[in-house]
Amino acid sequence: LIHFYKSLQKVEINNLTMSATKIMQDIENDIGQVLDTNTVLAELNFLHHVNSKRRYYDDDIIKKALYRYEKIWIPLMAKISTSTQTDLLHFPPTDVRWVWHTHMLAPKAYAQDLRASTIGRVMNHDISLQNDVHGTRSAWENFTSQPFHLNLDKDYSDQVTDVQSESGFTYDIVSACKRQSVFFYQVSLPHYRETDFLRKCIHRYCMYLTLQKLRPDNFLVPCYDMDIVWHTHQVLPVSYAEDMNRILGRLLNHDDSVNDRAQGSKLSRTSEQTQNLWKETFNVGFCQPGAMYRGQPPQRYLSQVPAAVLKELFSLEAVDLKCKLVTVKLPSTHHLYHVDARVDYTPALFGHSTVLNNYTNEDAIEGDGAKLEEGDTTLRSWTFASSFEPIRYFPRVENTLTVKIRYEKPVFWLCRSMKEKSDGIKFNAVKSSGMFEENSLEGQHTFSFLDNKSVTTVLERGPTYKHAANQIFYLEHINTQHVPIPDEIGSLWGPIPLDYAPPHADPTCPVIHLGLVDRTEVDKHTLKVEENRITARILHSLSLGMSAVHVLVDGKMVVMAHTVGESTIGSVAALTGLHFKQRQKKVAWRAMIVKDSSGDVGLLLAAWTGAKKGVKGVPGSSGRRGVPGIPGEPGECTLIWYNLATREQVDFEITYKNRYAFRFMGMQCDLMQGTFVKHKSESHAVLKMCVSLAASVLYLLVQPVPEDISLARNKWLLGQRKGVKPPYLDNDDALAFQLAGWNVRDTMPTNQNLAKKRKDESRSNYAAAMFLAGCGGIIYYTGYYDGGYEEGGGGEEGSDWIDDVYDDDGVYGIDVGGDSGAGYGGDAGDGGGC
């Protein structure tokens, strides 16, 4: 009976699928006359142009543009255009087109508002048309005194206070324009410009319209790949209205104000219903790689580092400093007959003092203390003139210009006169003077001490200049905290593809706080910069399937990276310009996307490649010669940096063979020592630091590690350390790996931790909740590439491959092969274990 009902259900699904397929084919043929990949590209290009000038999202610009659209453009079009065909001959300024574009994305309100306006009808528009604006500009300038192009550098706040309240439109265009910045970010990755992907987008939009036709009473939520095509269709307003009435019998409205992604919200509930209906209707999955919610735009969370701050951070401010005069005043005590004034320069914490001047009282150029008489107790003074060349002084570095005053007195022993040194005065003339804090160019500063002693220095400061130097940044562990994951997850994690923590998530996650301590090389000396202005934090959550790296300057986050998967960035194979070597194919890739205040910068991909199992040797016997084992290879972490703007690729490796050091775009990174060396001519140093830290995290995410590391370490030691040391045993010694999460590895979403969880629990119980496009929804994913580079290849290959690199004891690389032995009776050894 169960089998019978299942058969009926299968027949019913097949019939529904066949019916839906026929409807979808008709829709595809119908709207194919209007929508193609070039039209969608024109929509994306317009959104990109607006997004590149982010003033279009500001309140005063939107309101000013709204005024110009409602009070100038629409009345002008009513005067110079007589039909929906002639509407297409006129091209507005960008600000007007922007608010007009947003108005059209609410088709019902748009039709209602335009019919109630001075034009009295729906005004037509075609996003793919880029007409010559000169004729329109002339008509505009004859119609109004307002300039045709809006000056984006001007603040219009005082001019637009009443614009929204005085508008006759029913639709809130101002709020809608601001929401578009979030929408464009979802469709801004390069795969949205690939022809094959856009064809799939149009096909799935036709599927979405089919579902709308079959389920007219449901609030259906699209993925972003469908949504961009839907937006494109709506900004062809006349065609859209005709197509919807013909296909659906109604004008399909679009409401992007439903954007609360909290668990249990309308968005969450209806997106889950949409997934179920989609599967039921088409018998295919709803989610599409590269079409899922990517999180908030990074501009809301990341700050831009001012050029002046970058100069301060990556070039040393230097001045030429000279100590012109030193005057010493002190009461002469009995037997005192000699005074030394010595000026030392100590360039840094690790530098060595250089004696610049050393004077005695006989060298004084003036003063009454040049000749001391025994027993004289009057106040005496000495002034010494400095003759040394100016020194290069770095205000940001721990330099010292030390003045030392030393007294000597005669003593008599065995009737011979001897000199004995006594304690004197020592102080830092630069720091004590405060001349740099006060920004004085030069000055005379007097320092008083006990017993009426005083020293006066006359310092002369030359002009400030920039000194280019190589800089070494050392990783420094500040602390590791396990902090609660807030409901609004972005307040801790930043702009990741998750707005709210799902109910199944662990309540806390580790946050590793790091400092990047600046050591600067000057004249073969290493100078320690006092301020620690660049810091970082690294976050992990196994239950969220997420790792993130934040780099901060002066406490503000400026660059970040977080793990991503196919659901948000699409297939690795689809990345244009990305080339894989043969050994890089069909491996379990992981990826992190790197962002700054301008948006997405690049993708960093990582995989563990080159691991080979060794073959055990065969021991020799009295009648047979032993066979040596074949060495195994533990492999290495292969990384690819893919620049999303230029689509350029940079390959590098993290391997024990190079002692975990690599060069990335000019920056030398040593993960064992935890140092990043910035050459004096390099740029984008903060970004490169973030990528280097992300590389350390990815190394740990993809590295094969046995469950019992202590057992593996003991086996390696007991095996007399034969062969290649397993790389994971170096993690304890490599500072960058420790600080990237090795010490909290149980909380990290490593390949192995995720694979283990997948075996222990159902996927929905532990994977990260990711919200769908347009209007939300939840899917579950592990946040990494689980399988092959080639389509259809890989499946569960990632987790299986991890297990395959070990021998039966869960250890690899212990023994690279035995000795073949001497003659037939020799020992072959244990063979390779990698």
Protein Blocks (a to p, Z undefined) as FASTA:
>chain_A
ZZmmmmmmmmmmmmmmmmmmmmmmmmmmmmmmmgcfklmmmmmmmmmmmmmmmmlmpmkl
mmmmmmmmmmmmmmmmmmmpcbfklmmmpccdfklmmmmmmmmmmmklmmmmmmmmmnop
acdddfkbccdfklmmmmmmmmpmbdfbdcfkbccklmmmmmmmmpcbfbdfklmmmmmm
mmmmmmmcfklmgfklmmmmmmmmmmmmmmmmmmmmbccdddfklmmmmmmmmmmmmlmm
mmmmmmnopacdddfkbmcfbghiaklmmmmmmmmmmmmmnopafbdghiacebjafklm
pccddfklmmmmmoccddddddfbacddddddehiabdcddddddfbfklccddfbdcdf
klpcbdjklpccehiabdcddddddfbdcddddfkbccdddddddddddddeehiacddd
dddddddfklmnommmnopabdcdddddehhiacddddddddddddddddddddddfbdc
dddddfblmlmnopafbfbdcfkbcfbdcdddddddddddeehiacddfbacbccddddd
fklopacddddeehiafbdcddddfklnopfklmghiacdfklgoiacdddddddfkbcf
bdcddddehiacddddddddfkbccdddddddebjaddddddfklopacdddddfkloop
aceehiacdfknopacddfkbghklmmmmmmmmmmmmmmmmmccdfblmlmmmmmmmnoo
gajddfklmmmmmmklmmnommmmmmpccfklmmmmmmmpcfklmpccdddehnncjddd
ehiaeddfbghihjjmmmmmmmmmpcfkopghkbgcdcebeajkbcebjojaZZ
